[in-house]
Amino acid sequence: MHSLKSLLCRHRRFPSETGAGSKTKDNQDAGPPDAILRNQSPPRVFPSSGFEVIAPSVKLDEETHSWYSVKNFYPAAIGEVLQSRYQIVAKLGYGAASTTWLCRDLRQDRHVTVKIYASGERQSGREIAALKHIDVVLDSDASRKANHIGAASVRRLLDEFQLSRPKSSRTNLCLVFDALGASLADVRKLAFGGRMPIDVVKCVAFYILQALDFVHRQAKLVHADIQEDNIMFAVGDSSEWQAVEEAEMAEPTPRKTYKGHAIYSTRVMELPVPTIPVLCDFGEARFGSESYGEHAMPDLYRAPEILLRIEWDRMIDIWALGLVVSRPRTCSFKLWTLVEGTNLFTNNEGGRWKSARPHMARMISLLGPPPQYILDMTPVTKGFFDKTVVETSLEDELTALEGEGKADFLRFLRRMLHWDQMERATARELLEDPWLTITDDASSEPEEEG
C-alpha cells in the first residue's frame, strides 16, 4: 500500500473541504417522491445460499455482549432496503449499543455507512443531539465565514431515521454517514505492526487536534470518548466499497440463525488506502454546560478528575489524546499507544470502580502525587492512597524513542497529561507546539512496497 506517512503529510494542513467532514444535502429530496423513485438504482438480489452456517451455540459479534437482546438490536439483513433507499450490502462492525453496515444509497448510487442503534440506548440520544448541534454550528453564517479547517476531520451526519418492527413498540435510530475505512487501531496494528513511525504519529495528532480545536472552541462540545476505534480514516478511492459489495455477492458472509433472523459475522476486509483521520462516534458527547459531574470516559482512559469525581470539562479529551499517543490494550487513540504500542493503563480488573484504585496508583507512579489543592476538591480520596505505588516514570517506560526525540515527545506529552485540567494545554496551544513539526523530507520518502 502507499506510504501512510506520505499520504498524511501530503495533505497536512489542507484537508479537503468536500471530504469526510463535509455534509451534502443528500437527505433533501431533489423532486417529487415518484420522480426520485423512478431515477434511483434498483436493489440487488444477494445470495440466499453458499455461506458458512455458524452453529446456534456460538456467540457471534453483538451476541457476545451480556446485555444483548434481539428485542433491542435490530435484526438487519444483507440485501434489506432501509427507508426505501439504503440497501445493506455488508456488515462493517458492531459496538456496545449498535451495529454498523455498509449500504448502497440507491438514490445517489454511492456507498454510505448506516449505524443502527439498539432501541432505548442513551448513547443514541447523545449522538444525534451532538451531530445536529455541529450542523447548526457549521450552517450558521458566522461559522461559514470562519470556515474552521478542523471541521473537515469531524464526521458529519448525512441522514437519520427510525426503524419500526411489527408487533413491537420499540424503534431503532439509524444514522447515515459517509463510508470510512479502517480505524486508527487497525492501521496501527495491520500497517505498522503495533508501533507507528513518529512522523505518522505527528500527522495523525495534528489532524485530531484540529478536529478537537473545532469541537471545543467553535462547537463548544466535549467528545468524552477519544479512543483508537473512534478515529477512522477517509478512503480516497470509492471503488473500494464496490469491491466489498462484489465480494459479498461472490462469497457471502458467514451467519447463524437466532430466533428467526440471521446474525452476521463482520466482513473481514483488506486495509483500504487511508487518507485523513476523522473523529467519529459522538455517543458520549456533552454540550450546553461549562462543566459536568457525571461519570464519563472509557475506564482505561479516565482522567484524574473523573477518578476523583471533580467537575470536568473539555480537557478530558486532551488527557485521552495524550494516552492514545501512548496506548491501552483495548481502547482509545492515545499518543502513547501509537508511539509505544502498549497502553499506559492496563488494569481493568473488577470493573469500573474496583479498578479505580490501581488506576490511581499507576497514575501516581508515572506522574508523581497529585497537588494537595486537587485533593482538597474531592471527598473520595479515602482508599486511593493506601495502595502500594510501584516506582517508575514515563522516561523509564518509553522504549520506542531515545535521545532528543524522546525528550521532545515527553515534553509534548506532559502538556496533556497534567493532574490539573486547568494546566493542560488546549488543542489550539498544542497545534502550535514545535514537536508537531515534520522534517522537510517527511512527505517525499520512497513509497513502501506491498
C-alpha atoms as one frame of an Amber mdcrd trajectory, in Angstrom:
protein
   0.000   0.000   0.000   1.052   3.606  -0.357   3.096   5.009   2.480   0.609
   6.306   5.055   3.276   8.756   6.120   3.467  10.292   2.637  -0.337  10.384
   2.289  -0.859  12.154   5.596   1.982  14.599   5.168   0.950  15.371   1.592
  -2.487  16.527   2.798  -1.413  18.010   6.118  -2.920  21.415   6.940  -5.071
  21.287   3.809  -7.840  18.702   4.295 -10.469  18.711   1.567 -13.444  20.932
   2.283 -15.616  18.362   0.477 -14.141  15.348   2.237 -15.258  13.305   5.240
 -16.109  16.341   7.308 -18.324  17.949   4.707 -22.066  17.472   4.523 -24.000
  17.209   1.324 -27.733  17.750   1.125 -28.456  14.149   0.119 -31.256  13.900
   2.626 -33.175  16.644   0.860 -35.410  15.402  -1.960 -34.448  16.690  -5.391
 -38.040  16.486  -6.603 -41.378  14.736  -6.052 -41.110  11.287  -4.415 -42.318
   9.454  -7.539 -39.628  11.130  -9.657 -36.969  10.162  -7.130 -38.080   6.533
  -7.106 -38.045   6.366 -10.909 -34.454   7.626 -11.026 -32.926   5.573  -8.212
 -30.907   2.404  -8.815 -32.726  -0.924  -8.438 -31.755  -3.032  -5.410 -29.599
  -6.101  -5.994 -30.562  -9.649  -5.067 -27.960 -11.082  -2.705 -27.219 -14.819
  -2.383 -29.508 -16.806  -0.107 -27.130 -19.779   0.000 -23.444 -20.595  -0.363
 -22.383 -19.155   3.000 -20.982 -20.800   6.108 -23.678 -21.560   8.671 -22.442
 -20.929  12.209 -23.732 -23.175  14.998 -26.528 -21.674  17.123 -24.458 -22.242
  20.281 -21.684 -19.908  19.078 -21.948 -16.308  20.320 -21.366 -14.035  17.355
 -20.420 -10.326  17.311 -23.078  -8.314  19.204 -24.307 -11.525  20.853 -21.115
 -11.610  22.909 -22.368  -8.658  24.952 -24.041  -9.869  28.132 -26.817  -7.306
  27.588 -27.587  -8.375  24.012 -31.288  -8.828  23.277 -32.981  -9.387  19.942
 -35.759  -7.186  21.301 -33.394  -4.196  21.294 -30.879  -4.872  18.498 -32.468
  -4.517  15.076 -32.324  -7.772  13.033 -30.765  -6.208   9.925 -30.309  -8.453
   6.887 -27.924  -8.191   3.948 -29.990  -7.230   0.912 -32.615  -5.431   3.014
 -33.543  -1.927   1.862 -33.932   0.574   4.695 -36.198   3.594   4.348 -36.824
   2.641   0.677 -33.344   3.974  -0.031 -30.371   2.289   1.667 -29.670  -1.324
   0.666 -27.492  -3.242   3.139 -24.535  -4.856   1.330 -22.116  -5.842   4.139
 -21.660  -5.748   7.909 -18.838  -3.419   8.931 -18.862  -3.962  12.680 -20.656
  -3.711  15.984 -20.351  -1.910  19.283 -21.797  -1.947  22.762 -25.004  -0.266
  21.593 -25.142  -0.577  17.805 -24.301  -2.411  14.622 -22.764  -0.770  11.549
 -23.492  -1.628   7.922 -22.167  -0.694   4.512 -25.130   0.313   2.365 -25.676
   1.429  -1.182 -27.661   4.645  -1.372 -29.979   3.725  -4.238 -30.945   7.354
  -4.756 -27.412   8.704  -5.055 -25.804   5.460  -6.339 -22.960   5.558  -3.822
 -21.973   3.750  -0.657 -22.656   5.045   2.839 -22.421   3.727   6.382 -25.605
   3.190   8.385 -25.253   2.867  12.149 -28.264   1.131  13.714 -28.630   1.765
  17.428 -30.230  -0.710  19.793 -33.554   0.662  20.994 -33.602   2.772  24.144
 -29.853   3.449  24.223 -28.914   6.752  25.876 -25.916   6.991  23.530 -28.239
   7.338  20.557 -29.850  10.431  22.048 -26.493  11.969  22.868 -25.029  11.286
  19.440 -27.936  12.621  17.395 -28.093  15.729  19.599 -24.340  16.342  19.223
 -24.355  15.794  15.448 -27.311  18.136  14.960 -25.612  20.695  17.183 -22.494
  20.501  14.994 -24.682  21.010  11.915 -26.263  24.097  13.448 -22.826  25.495
  14.288 -21.420  24.865  10.808 -24.527  26.026   8.968 -24.630  29.368  10.744
 -23.497  32.434   8.803 -20.709  33.182  11.264 -19.323  29.634  11.039 -19.397
  29.606   7.243 -17.321  32.744   7.258 -14.929  31.352   9.862 -14.515  28.094
   7.853 -12.704  26.185  10.618 -10.347  23.721   8.954 -10.794  21.195  11.787
 -14.404  20.552  10.725 -13.046  18.523   7.785 -11.773  15.939  10.296 -15.122
  15.573  12.082 -17.627  13.019  10.798 -20.940  14.625   9.880 -24.444  13.280
   9.673 -25.989  12.810   6.207 -29.392  11.445   7.188 -31.272   9.912  10.121
 -34.456   7.903  10.527 -36.210   5.460  12.829 -36.889   1.799  12.046 -40.001
   0.180  13.450 -40.820  -3.518  13.709 -44.093  -5.441  13.510 -45.706  -6.281
  16.851 -43.282  -4.046  18.777 -43.397  -0.527  20.120 -39.609  -0.326  20.057
 -37.832   1.676  17.365 -34.181   1.796  16.320 -32.417   5.048  15.453 -30.366
   4.893  12.230 -27.607   7.385  11.449 -26.221   7.703   7.911 -22.617   8.799
   7.295 -20.029   8.840   4.543 -18.353   5.438   4.406 -14.962   5.495   6.133
 -12.182   2.932   6.098 -10.060   1.417   8.838  -9.895   2.627  12.410  -6.711
   4.039  13.855  -6.316   0.835  15.875  -6.463  -1.288  12.720  -3.990   0.923
  10.847  -1.546   0.884  13.763  -1.684  -2.904  14.096  -2.018  -4.031  10.479
   0.046  -1.414   8.650   2.741  -0.842  11.265   2.786  -3.954  13.450   1.786
  -2.060  16.614   4.060   0.996  16.678   3.629   3.917  14.299   6.613   5.880
  12.927   6.951   9.108  14.839   6.233  11.376  11.841   2.995   9.469  11.165
   2.028   9.957  14.820   2.687  13.679  14.451   0.471  13.896  11.362  -2.395
  11.977  12.999  -2.094  14.071  16.159  -2.158  17.240  14.073  -5.430  16.314
  12.340  -7.157  15.229  15.547  -6.006  18.351  17.364  -7.518  20.398  14.528
 -10.753  18.450  14.950 -10.715  18.992  18.728  -9.995  22.678  18.319 -13.155
  22.949  16.222 -15.171  20.744  18.597 -14.005  22.575  21.724 -13.802  26.201
  20.636 -16.388  26.577  17.902 -18.933  23.846  18.693 -18.253  24.149  22.472
 -18.673  20.401  22.814 -16.802  17.671  24.732 -16.312  14.405  22.821 -15.663
  12.388  26.028 -14.752   9.162  24.207 -11.472   9.761  22.380 -10.034   6.347
  21.538  -8.428   4.496  18.643 -11.652   2.868  17.471 -13.371   6.257  17.276
 -10.834   7.681  14.848 -11.222   6.364  11.310  -9.548   7.137   8.022 -11.255
   8.541   4.958 -10.853   6.414   1.844  -9.615   8.146  -1.282 -10.926   5.602
  -3.811 -14.666   4.950  -3.554 -14.330   1.899  -5.828 -13.033   0.021  -2.780
 -16.595  -0.067  -1.450 -17.868  -1.509  -4.707 -15.252  -4.244  -4.314 -16.686
  -5.048  -0.871 -20.165  -5.323  -2.351 -18.937  -7.632  -5.108 -17.108  -9.764
  -2.544 -20.374 -10.213  -0.650 -22.055 -11.367  -3.863 -19.265 -13.842  -4.635
 -18.550 -15.086  -1.115 -21.472 -14.377   1.229 -20.735 -13.574   4.846 -20.936
 -16.436   7.422 -24.023 -16.198   9.613 -26.230 -18.001  12.101 -29.948 -18.128
  12.708 -31.222 -16.864  16.054 -34.921 -16.634  16.933 -35.982 -16.480  13.331
 -33.466 -14.000  11.964 -29.836 -14.008  10.837 -26.891 -12.686  12.831 -23.946
 -11.958  10.549 -20.246 -12.011  11.241 -18.405  -8.794  10.424 -16.893  -8.916
   6.963 -13.093  -9.099   7.031 -11.750  -6.597   4.501  -8.368  -5.670   3.171
  -6.977  -2.483   4.677  -8.142   0.356   2.383  -5.610   3.021   1.450  -6.270
   5.746   4.059  -6.141   9.494   3.623  -7.016  11.831   6.510  -8.111  10.720
  10.003 -11.654  11.616  11.031 -13.056  11.947  14.568 -16.195   9.792  14.912
 -18.740   8.445  17.393 -20.270  11.238  19.453 -22.364   8.885  21.591 -20.798
  10.187  24.819 -20.570  13.831  23.786 -21.726  16.645  26.068 -22.568  20.255
  25.324 -24.566  23.068  26.853 -22.658  23.478  30.136 -19.305  24.825  31.221
 -18.573  21.675  33.245 -20.078  18.280  34.075 -20.154  15.982  37.079 -21.312
  12.556  35.871 -19.024   9.644  35.144 -17.506   9.558  31.646 -14.645   8.169
  29.536 -13.596   4.547  28.874 -12.195   3.002  32.056  -8.581   2.735  30.860
  -8.565   6.358  29.723 -10.056   8.028  32.772  -8.590  11.395  33.633  -7.763
  12.294  37.256 -10.874  14.460  37.600 -13.070  11.511  36.632 -11.494   9.223
  39.240 -11.648  11.942  41.888 -15.227  12.899  40.941 -14.332  16.510  40.334
 -16.273  18.643  37.861 -14.756  18.152  34.410 -14.773  19.865  31.030 -13.314
  19.597  27.504  -9.824  18.940  28.892 -10.658  15.264  29.452 -10.332  14.967
  25.661  -6.786  16.333  25.844  -5.882  13.790  28.543  -7.335  10.971  26.433
  -5.462  12.090  23.329  -2.225  12.009  25.304  -2.880   8.414  26.267  -3.723
   7.441  22.697  -0.426   8.817  21.640   0.778   6.406  24.367  -1.631   3.224
  24.164  -4.026   0.940  26.227  -4.668  -2.628  25.081  -8.374  -2.479  24.476
  -9.363   1.018  23.515  -8.612   4.549  22.520  -6.453   6.711  20.313  -3.710
   7.882  22.557  -0.354   9.272  21.525   1.485   6.929  23.886  -0.346   3.978
  22.335   0.692   4.978  18.826   4.355   5.527  19.686   4.986   2.768  22.214
   2.429   0.193  21.031   1.223  -0.535  24.583  -1.185   1.162  26.965  -0.039
   3.255  29.878  -3.011   1.955  31.892  -3.940  -1.722  31.577  -5.567  -2.849
  34.840  -9.341  -3.002  34.416  -9.997  -5.959  36.703 -13.101  -5.825  38.847
 -14.973  -3.293  36.720 -15.152   0.477  36.750 -14.877   1.258  40.433 -12.745
  -1.623  41.732 -10.189  -0.789  39.062 -10.111   2.881  40.121  -7.586   2.247
  42.918  -4.914   0.511  40.808  -5.592   3.075  38.075  -4.878   5.914  40.503
  -1.801   4.125  41.854  -0.451   3.776  38.339  -1.147   7.448  37.671   0.826
   8.441  40.779   3.734   6.191  39.842   4.009   7.863  36.433   3.222  11.484
  37.277   4.045  11.758  40.988   1.453  12.560  43.670  -1.364  14.992  42.863
  -1.142  18.531  44.231  -2.841  18.992  47.600  -5.211  21.607  46.209  -6.560
  18.945  43.814  -7.155  16.550  46.718  -8.895  19.299  48.662 -11.507  19.475
  45.892 -12.759  15.892  46.308 -14.303  13.803  49.117 -13.293  10.432  47.613
  -9.564  10.264  48.307 -10.005   7.789  51.153  -8.968   4.381  49.883  -6.955
   5.738  46.971  -3.714   6.341  48.817  -3.241   3.167  50.830  -2.336   1.334
  47.633   1.313   0.430  47.050   2.798   2.580  44.317   5.420   0.996  42.073
   8.167   3.471  41.328   8.514   4.177  37.610   8.383   7.105  35.194   7.401
   7.978  31.662  11.111   8.071  30.793  11.614   4.514  32.042   8.614   3.129
  30.189   9.113   4.796  26.807  11.373   2.476  24.815  10.398   3.345  21.228
  12.339   6.627  21.231  15.671   7.784  22.593  17.811  10.869  22.953  16.465
  14.246  21.899  13.451  12.712  20.133  12.403  11.003  23.356  12.808  14.167
  25.413  10.821  16.258  22.913   7.962  13.740  22.788   7.715  13.503  26.588
   7.710  17.291  26.888   4.775  17.420  24.450   3.008  14.558  26.232   3.316
  16.176  29.644   1.435  19.209  28.340  -1.568  16.868  28.029  -1.091  14.520
  31.000  -1.342  17.018  33.839  -3.105  16.399  37.162  -4.816  19.774  36.975
  -7.118  20.032  33.953  -6.687  23.811  34.033  -2.957  23.356  33.453  -3.315
  21.132  30.375  -2.634  22.767  27.028  -5.640  23.362  24.798  -5.887  21.828
  21.343  -5.022  25.182  19.779  -1.960  25.604  22.001  -0.787  22.090  21.154
  -1.164  22.775  17.430   1.500  25.453  17.827   3.922  23.137  19.617   7.231
  22.616  17.752   7.053  18.844  18.376   4.440  18.606  15.594   6.930  19.894
  13.024   7.612  17.340  10.292  11.072  17.092   8.738  11.398  18.542   5.245
  11.608  15.137   3.600   8.746  13.595   5.583   6.399  13.647   2.614   8.943
  12.665  -0.023  10.181   9.321   1.258  10.023   6.386  -1.180   6.698   4.568
  -1.324   6.539   1.338   0.645   6.235  -1.834  -1.371   3.299  -4.178  -0.958
